[in-house]
Amino acid sequence: MSQDTLQKLKEQLLAHINNQKELSPAQVAEGLKELKKSDKSAYNELLPKLNKEDLAEVAIEMPDHMLKDVIMHIPQEKIVDAIETLESDDATDLIQNIEDIDEDKAKELFDSLEVESKKEISALIDYKENEAGAYMQVELFKAELSESLQTAIERFRQLKKSGELVSVFALFITDSAGVLRYAVPIDDMILFEPSDSLAKIMSEHGSEYEAHFARDDDDITEVAQIVKDYDLSSIAVVDKAGVLLGRITNYDIHDFLEESATEQIYNLAGVNDEAEEEESVVKAGRARAVWLVLNLITAIISSVVISLFDESINKIVALAILMPIVASMGGNTGTQALTVTVRRLATREITFSNAKSVIGREFAIAFVNGVIFAVLVGLVAHVWFGMAGLGFVIAAAMLINLAGAGFFGAIIPMSLKRFGVDPAVASPVLLTTMTDVVGFLSFLGLATWILL
């Protein structure tokens, strides 16, 4: 980063701290990250100057190595105050992030929180990572059927003034036992007489306001699909008895989908998303090296297959020239099928009930492309080397490998999913091995059988 750019960045962050310019938490976090790389003294100077609201929002966006600086150099009282400003789901996430770095520090911070905050975090922190309850916030606008609309509006006004509620999209209406009954969009509240009870209003209009909801133990991917299908701004979360526990907003769903997409992309490339946020080049390099070792093993397997046909390659040098074409086309075809299948698995478009049709479709697409490119490459090989037999061999090998790549690209991730293994993590290595081995075996095997 040039000195001019660095100076401009420092000025922007300082202006934000002094309330002269507004930056998003993500922008502040990214700016501090750049300062830590390029100007450590400026970073150390500006980090403690963040007010508690900024510190809380920015800390959520920070990678572990920066969050470690916060818990080491910012007074504990300020961190506690910062956590108190967050909504329950974000406060829980921040405590968990700190716990990953320093369990003792996380416990100290948690013990220093207000009783109500500790109660909320304790309730949320017990949920599994993929459960809807882990993504909900307990702060929400709710009222009982027995209340008047005016009473609910007055409570809403007080909650907004105190800052306890932000980004409110709906009034959740429950019965006296707390069971969710209806959800009324905020802008629809102006349609009714404030003096009327909610019970009276819902007796006339309840069919229009049936609540979409998720169980607290539902898979968050399924919840995201409901929010997407019904274009919801927020969705209620209930327990097994239907009692209202909290809500998940579309912002939470957006964050989940973004994190999932990032993780899927990194996994397909054999990269650890958490390691990539590390400041240390060694740590990030070590995480990548694990997958490079696996790729090395698959490469050795492919080399062993090639070595079985060394005499054939010595007699027909053209085989060595054409081998990469077969392997490359098979690898690319398999990657296409793999990427589509992994994505559809992640979005729940594929289930094991329609697995055969999915595999058949990918095989058919790859087979059609195999026929086209087999003819094309066969003609090229024939013209290039003047050997009709060689053209036939590579065409046949191309068809076999591309069709096989489509089949394996679909069945490998689905099989891994069936056995509870993340398909995005393990599929690329297995697919590379299969396409290389099948490609080299079919091409060199056919060449040995037909041409020699």
C-alpha positions in Angstrom: 0.0 0.0 0.0 1.4 3.4 -1.0 2.0 6.1 1.6 -0.7 8.3 0.1 -3.3 5.5 0.3 -2.2 4.6 3.8 -2.5 8.2 5.0 -5.9 8.5 3.4 -7.0 5.3 5.2 -5.8 6.6 8.6 -7.7 9.9 8.0 -10.9 8.0 7.1 -10.7 5.9 10.2 -9.9 8.8 12.5 -12.8 10.8 10.9 -15.1 7.9 11.7 -13.9 7.7 15.3 -14.5 11.4 15.7 -18.0 11.1 14.2 -17.1 13.1 11.2 -17.5 10.3 8.7 -19.6 7.1 8.8 -18.0 3.8 7.9 -19.6 0.3 8.1 -18.2 -2.1 10.7 -16.8 -4.2 7.9 -15.0 -1.2 6.4 -13.5 -0.3 9.8 -12.4 -3.8 10.4 -10.8 -4.0 6.9 -9.1 -0.6 7.4 -7.6 -1.7 10.8 -6.5 -4.9 9.2 -4.6 -3.0 6.5 -3.1 -0.7 9.1 -1.9 -3.7 11.1 0.0 -4.9 8.0 1.4 -1.5 7.0 1.5 0.8 10.0 1.4 -1.1 13.3 1.8 2.1 15.4 -1.2 3.7 13.8 -3.2 0.5 14.3 -2.2 0.4 18.0 -3.2 4.1 18.3 -6.6 3.9 16.7 -7.9 0.5 18.0 -8.4 1.7 21.6 -10.1 4.9 20.4 -13.2 3.0 19.1 -16.2 3.7 21.2 -18.0 0.7 22.7 -20.7 0.5 20.0 -18.0 0.5 17.2 -15.8 -1.9 19.1 -18.6 -4.4 19.4 -19.7 -4.3 15.8 -16.1 -4.2 14.5 -15.0 -7.1 16.8 -17.6 -9.4 15.1 -16.0 -8.7 11.7 -12.4 -9.2 12.9 -10.3 -12.3 12.2 -8.9 -14.1 15.2 -5.5 -12.4 15.2 -7.1 -9.0 15.5 -9.7 -10.1 18.0 -6.7 -11.3 20.1 -5.4 -7.8 20.1 -8.7 -6.5 21.4 -8.8 -8.9 24.4 -5.2 -8.3 25.2 -5.0 -4.5 24.9 -8.6 -3.1 25.5 -9.7 -2.8 29.1 -12.1 -5.6 30.2 -14.7 -3.1 31.3 -14.9 -1.6 27.8 -15.2 -5.0 26.2 -18.0 -6.0 28.6 -19.8 -2.7 27.8 -19.3 -3.3 24.1 -20.8 -6.8 24.3 -23.8 -5.4 26.2 -24.6 -3.2 23.2 -25.0 -6.1 20.9 -28.1 -8.0 20.1 -28.2 -11.5 21.7 -27.2 -13.5 18.7 -24.2 -11.2 17.9 -23.2 -11.1 21.6 -23.2 -14.9 21.7 -21.1 -15.1 18.5 -18.6 -12.7 19.9 -18.3 -14.6 23.2 -17.8 -17.8 21.2 -15.1 -16.2 19.0 -13.3 -15.0 22.1 -13.6 -18.4 23.7 -11.9 -20.0 20.6 -8.9 -17.7 21.4 -8.8 -17.7 25.2 -11.4 -19.7 27.2 -10.4 -18.0 30.5 -10.8 -14.5 29.1 -14.2 -15.5 27.6 -15.4 -16.8 31.0 -14.2 -13.6 32.7 -16.1 -11.4 30.2 -19.2 -13.6 30.5 -19.2 -13.5 34.3 -19.0 -9.7 34.1 -22.1 -9.3 32.0 -25.5 -8.3 33.3 -27.7 -11.1 34.5 -30.2 -10.8 31.6 -27.4 -10.8 29.0 -25.9 -13.9 30.6 -29.3 -15.6 30.5 -29.7 -14.9 26.8 -26.2 -16.0 25.8 -26.5 -19.1 27.9 -29.7 -20.0 26.1 -28.3 -19.5 22.6 -24.8 -20.9 23.1 -26.1 -24.4 23.7 -27.5 -24.8 20.2 -25.6 -26.7 17.6 -23.9 -24.7 14.9 -26.4 -25.8 12.2 -29.5 -25.2 14.3 -31.9 -22.3 13.8 -31.6 -21.4 17.5 -27.9 -20.6 17.1 -28.9 -17.8 14.6 -31.9 -16.3 16.4 -32.0 -13.2 18.5 -34.3 -13.1 21.5 -35.0 -9.4 21.2 -38.3 -9.0 19.3 -41.6 -7.1 19.1 -44.4 -9.2 20.5 -47.8 -8.8 22.2 -50.5 -11.0 23.5 -53.9 -11.4 21.9 -55.6 -9.9 25.0 -53.7 -6.5 24.5 -54.9 -3.6 22.5 -53.0 -2.5 19.5 -52.4 0.9 21.2 -50.7 -0.9 24.1 -48.4 -2.8 21.7 -47.5 0.4 19.8 -46.6 2.2 23.1 -44.4 -0.6 24.1 -42.8 -0.6 20.7 -42.1 3.1 21.0 -40.3 2.6 24.3 -38.3 -0.3 23.0 -37.1 1.7 20.0 -36.3 4.8 22.1 -34.2 2.7 24.5 -32.4 1.0 21.6 -33.4 -2.4 22.7 -35.0 -3.2 19.4 -33.5 -2.5 15.9 -34.6 -3.6 12.4 -38.1 -4.5 13.4 -40.2 -6.0 10.6 -43.2 -7.6 12.3 -45.3 -7.8 15.4 -45.5 -11.4 16.7 -48.7 -12.1 18.4 -49.0 -14.9 21.0 -51.7 -16.4 23.2 -51.5 -16.2 27.0 -49.2 -19.2 27.1 -46.7 -17.6 24.8 -47.6 -19.8 21.8 -47.1 -18.0 18.5 -50.3 -17.3 16.6 -49.8 -14.5 14.1 -47.2 -12.2 12.6 -48.3 -8.7 11.4 -45.9 -6.6 9.2 -45.1 -3.3 10.9 -46.5 -1.2 8.1 -49.9 -3.1 8.3 -50.4 -1.9 11.8 -51.7 1.4 10.6 -54.6 -0.3 8.9 -56.4 -1.0 12.2 -58.0 1.0 15.0 -55.5 1.4 17.9 -58.2 1.0 20.5 -59.2 -2.5 19.2 -57.8 -5.6 20.9 -55.5 -7.7 18.9 -57.9 -10.6 19.5 -60.7 -8.7 17.7 -58.4 -7.6 14.9 -57.2 -11.1 14.3 -60.7 -12.6 14.5 -61.4 -10.6 11.3 -58.1 -10.6 9.6 -56.1 -13.5 11.1 -56.1 -15.6 7.9 -54.0 -12.9 6.3 -51.4 -13.0 9.0 -50.6 -16.7 9.7 -47.1 -16.8 11.0 -44.2 -18.5 9.2 -42.0 -20.0 11.8 -39.0 -22.3 12.3 -38.4 -24.7 15.2 -35.3 -23.9 17.2 -33.8 -27.3 16.3 -34.5 -27.0 12.6 -31.5 -27.0 10.2 -30.6 -23.4 9.3 -30.3 -24.3 5.6 -34.0 -25.3 5.6 -34.9 -22.0 7.4 -32.9 -20.1 4.8 -35.0 -21.8 2.1 -38.2 -20.8 3.8 -37.1 -17.2 4.1 -36.1 -17.2 0.4 -39.3 -18.9 -0.8 -41.7 -16.6 1.0 -39.4 -13.5 0.7 -39.6 -12.9 4.5 -37.9 -10.0 6.3 -37.8 -12.1 9.5 -39.1 -15.4 10.7 -40.2 -16.4 14.2 -38.4 -19.2 16.1 -40.5 -21.4 18.4 -39.8 -24.5 20.6 -41.5 -27.9 20.3 -44.6 -26.6 22.0 -44.8 -23.6 19.7 -43.8 -21.1 22.3 -42.1 -18.0 20.7 -38.4 -17.9 21.5 -37.0 -15.3 19.1 -36.6 -14.3 15.5 -34.1 -14.7 12.6 -33.9 -11.7 10.3 -33.0 -11.7 6.6 -29.7 -10.1 7.6 -28.8 -13.2 9.6 -29.8 -15.4 6.7 -27.7 -13.3 4.3 -24.7 -13.7 6.6 -25.2 -17.4 6.9 -25.5 -17.8 3.1 -22.4 -15.6 2.5 -20.3 -17.7 5.1 -21.6 -20.9 3.5 -20.7 -19.8 0.0 -17.2 -18.7 1.1 -16.6 -22.0 2.9 -17.8 -24.0 -0.1 -15.6 -22.1 -2.5 -12.5 -22.5 -0.2 -13.2 -26.2 0.4 -13.5 -26.9 -3.4 -10.0 -25.3 -3.7 -8.6 -27.2 -0.7 -8.3 -24.0 1.3 -9.3 -23.5 4.9 -11.3 -20.3 5.2 -10.3 -19.7 8.8 -6.6 -20.2 8.1 -6.8 -17.7 5.3 -7.7 -15.0 7.8 -4.6 -15.6 9.9 -1.9 -13.0 9.9 0.8 -15.7 9.9 1.9 -16.8 6.4 3.1 -20.0 8.0 -0.3 -21.0 9.5 -2.1 -20.3 6.2 0.6 -22.2 4.3 0.4 -25.2 6.6 -3.4 -25.4 6.1 -3.0 -25.4 2.3 -0.1 -27.9 2.5 -2.4 -30.6 3.9 -4.4 -30.6 0.7 -1.3 -30.3 -1.5 0.0 -33.5 0.1 -3.3 -35.2 -0.8 -3.0 -33.9 -4.4 0.6 -35.1 -4.5 -0.6 -38.6 -3.6 -3.2 -38.6 -6.4 -0.5 -37.3 -8.8 1.8 -40.2 -7.8 -1.1 -42.7 -8.4 -1.6 -41.2 -11.9 2.2 -41.5 -12.5 2.1 -45.1 -11.5 -0.6 -45.8 -14.0 1.4 -44.1 -16.7 4.5 -46.1 -15.8 2.6 -49.3 -16.6 2.7 -48.2 -20.3 6.2 -46.8 -20.6 7.1 -49.2 -23.4 4.0 -48.0 -25.4 5.0 -44.4 -24.9 8.6 -45.1 -26.0 7.3 -46.7 -29.2 4.7 -44.0 -30.0 5.9 -40.6 -28.7 2.6 -39.0 -29.8 0.9 -40.7 -26.8 2.9 -38.5 -24.4 1.9 -35.5 -26.4 -1.8 -36.3 -26.4 -2.1 -37.6 -22.8 -2.6 -34.2 -21.1 -5.6 -33.5 -23.4 -7.5 -36.5 -22.2 -6.7 -35.8 -18.6 -7.5 -32.1 -18.8 -10.8 -32.5 -20.6 -11.9 -35.2 -18.1 -10.9 -33.1 -15.2 -12.8 -30.0 -16.4 -15.9 -32.0 -17.2 -15.8 -33.6 -13.8 -15.4 -30.3 -12.1 -18.4 -28.9 -13.9 -20.6 -31.8 -12.7 -19.0 -31.6 -9.2 -19.6 -27.9 -8.8 -23.2 -28.1 -9.9 -23.9 -31.1 -7.6 -22.2 -29.6 -4.6 -24.2 -26.4 -5.0 -27.5 -28.2 -5.4 -26.7 -30.3 -2.3 -26.0 -27.2 -0.3 -29.3 -25.6 -1.3 -31.2 -28.8 -0.7 -32.3 -29.0 -4.4 -31.0 -32.6 -4.4 -32.3 -35.3 -2.2 -31.5 -39.0 -2.2 -34.9 -39.7 -3.6 -34.0 -37.9 -6.9 -30.4 -39.0 -6.9 -30.7 -41.3 -9.9 -32.1 -38.6 -12.1 -29.4 -36.1 -11.0 -26.6 -38.7 -11.8 -28.3 -39.6 -15.1 -28.6 -36.0 -16.1 -24.9 -35.2 -15.4 -23.8 -38.4 -17.2 -26.0 -37.6 -20.2 -24.6 -34.0 -20.5 -21.0 -35.3 -20.2 -21.7 -38.1 -22.7 -23.0 -35.7 -25.3 -20.0 -33.4 -24.8 -17.8 -36.5 -25.0 -19.2 -37.5 -28.4 -18.6 -34.0 -29.7 -15.1 -33.5 -28.4 -14.1 -37.1 -29.2 -14.9 -36.5 -32.9 -13.1 -33.2 -32.8 -9.9 -34.4 -31.0 -9.9 -37.6 -33.0 -9.8 -35.6 -36.3 -7.1 -33.3 -34.9 -4.9 -36.3 -33.8 -5.4 -37.9 -37.2 -4.4 -34.8 -39.1 -1.6 -33.9 -36.7 0.2 -37.3 -36.7 -1.2 -38.9 -39.8 -2.4 -42.0 -37.9 -6.1 -42.9 -38.2 -5.8 -45.5 -35.5 -4.4 -42.9 -33.1 -7.3 -40.6 -33.9 -9.8 -43.5 -33.1 -7.9 -44.3 -29.8 -8.0 -40.8 -28.4 -11.6 -40.3 -29.5 -12.6 -43.5 -27.7 -10.6 -42.5 -24.6 -12.1 -39.0 -24.6 -15.6 -40.4 -24.7 -14.9 -42.9 -21.9 -13.2 -40.3 -19.7 -15.7 -37.5 -20.2 -18.7 -39.7 -19.6 -17.0 -41.2 -16.6 -16.1 -37.7 -15.3 -19.8 -36.6 -15.5 -20.8 -39.7 -13.6 -18.2 -39.5 -10.9 -18.6 -35.7 -10.6 -22.2 -36.3 -9.5 -22.0 -39.6 -7.6 -18.9 -38.7 -5.5 -20.3 -35.7 -3.6 -23.7 -37.4 -3.2 -22.0 -40.5 -1.7 -20.0 -38.4 0.6 -23.1 -36.5 1.8 -24.8 -39.9 2.4 -22.0 -40.9 4.8 -22.0 -37.5 6.6 -18.8 -36.2 4.9 -18.7 -32.6 3.6 -18.7 -33.1 -0.2 -17.0 -29.8 -0.9 -14.0 -30.9 1.2 -13.2 -34.4 0.0 -14.8 -34.5 -3.5 -12.1 -32.6 -5.5 -9.3 -35.0 -4.5 -11.3 -38.1 -5.2 -12.6 -36.7 -8.5 -9.0 -35.8 -9.7 -7.8 -39.3 -9.0 -10.7 -40.9 -10.8 -10.6 -38.8 -13.9 -6.8 -39.1 -14.2 -6.7 -42.8 -13.7 -9.6 -43.5 -16.0 -8.3 -41.1 -18.6 -4.7 -42.6 -18.7 -5.9 -46.2 -18.4 -8.4 -45.9 -21.3 -6.1 -43.9 -23.6 -2.8 -45.8 -23.0 -4.6 -49.2 -22.6 -6.5 -48.8 -25.9 -3.3 -47.5 -27.6 -1.4 -50.6 -26.5 -4.2 -52.9 -27.5 -5.0 -51.4 -30.9 -1.8 -49.7 -32.1 0.9 -52.1 -30.9 
